[in-house]
Amino acid sequence: MTVRRVVPNIQSEAAQESREFYALLGFEEVMNHGWIMTLASPTAPAAQISIMTEDRTAPVTPDMSVEVDDVDAAYAAVRDSGAEIVHPLQDEEWGVRRFFVRDPSGRVVNVLSHRSSR
């Protein structure tokens, strides 16, 4: 399994202000669904930050996202380890297949693959 990128998820009700702040560091908006906005470096596109008010399609807001090349294999490995699955593996209407798992420190990790890249 290959990790494609790791993205911190920042929960915030001040999305516009956050976008303006991270623009000072060189980030540009690359996705905006209203409840989640992703900012990326134009020179290193995998360097990203997501700002979200809440996760509209899951029960909790994850602390970070890990994009992998095979989310089904990641799900099987995590499930078999006995780790707590917080949100089941499923296809989301906005183009990803994902699940949430709780890491040993209690953080919630969104593990995903874009359906077009699976």
NORFENPE-V953360 format. One record per residue. N is the residue number from 1. RES is the residue in three letters. SS is DSSP state (H for helix, E for strand, - for the rest). PHI is phi in whole degrees, -180 to 180 (NA if undefined). NEAR is the number of other C-alpha atoms within 10 Angstrom. Layout:
BEGIN
N RES SS PHI NEAR
N RES SS PHI NEAR
END
This chain:
BEGIN
1 MET - NA 9
2 THR - -117 10
3 VAL E -85 13
4 ARG E -91 12
5 ARG E -168 14
6 VAL E -125 17
7 VAL E -128 19
8 PRO E -71 17
9 ASN E -107 21
10 ILE E -107 20
11 GLN E -80 18
12 SER - -157 16
13 GLU - -94 13
14 ALA - -115 11
15 ALA H -61 19
16 GLN H -61 11
17 GLU H -64 11
18 SER H -65 15
19 ARG H -59 19
20 GLU H -65 14
21 PHE H -64 12
22 TYR H -70 16
23 ALA H -64 15
24 LEU - -63 9
25 LEU - -97 9
26 GLY - 100 13
27 PHE E -82 22
28 GLU E -127 19
29 GLU E -68 18
30 VAL E -120 14
31 MET E -155 12
32 ASN E -151 13
33 HIS - -104 9
34 GLY - 90 10
35 TRP - -92 15
36 ILE E -138 19
37 MET E -130 21
38 THR E -111 20
39 LEU E -113 24
40 ALA E -140 21
41 SER E -78 18
42 PRO - -67 14
43 THR - -95 9
44 ALA - -139 9
45 PRO - -56 13
46 ALA - -79 14
47 ALA - -83 15
48 GLN E -136 20
49 ILE E -137 23
50 SER E -110 24
51 ILE E -111 23
52 MET E -137 23
53 THR - -75 16
54 GLU - -168 17
55 ASP - -92 13
56 ARG - -74 11
57 THR - -119 11
58 ALA - -144 14
59 PRO - -75 11
60 VAL - -139 13
61 THR - -93 19
62 PRO - -73 23
63 ASP - -81 17
64 MET E -155 18
65 SER E -121 21
66 VAL E -124 18
67 GLU E -90 20
68 VAL E -121 22
69 ASP - -80 18
70 ASP - -141 18
71 VAL H -67 25
72 ASP H -67 19
73 ALA H -67 12
74 ALA H -63 18
75 TYR H -61 20
76 ALA H -61 11
77 ALA H -64 12
78 VAL H -69 16
79 ARG H -60 13
80 ASP H -66 9
81 SER H -76 9
82 GLY - 91 8
83 ALA - -64 13
84 GLU - -76 15
85 ILE E -84 17
86 VAL E -92 17
87 HIS E -142 18
88 PRO E -68 12
89 LEU E -63 18
90 GLN E -162 13
91 ASP E -85 15
92 GLU - -99 14
93 GLU - -62 8
94 TRP - -95 10
95 GLY - 101 12
96 VAL E -123 19
97 ARG E -114 21
98 ARG E -154 25
99 PHE E -149 24
100 PHE E -115 26
101 VAL E -134 22
102 ARG E -94 18
103 ASP - -82 13
104 PRO - -59 9
105 SER - -87 6
106 GLY - 99 10
107 ARG - -71 13
108 VAL E -98 21
109 VAL E -112 22
110 ASN E -89 22
111 VAL E -107 25
112 LEU E -147 27
113 SER E -134 22
114 HIS E -75 18
115 ARG H -60 15
116 SER H -71 8
117 SER H -107 10
118 ARG - -74 13
END
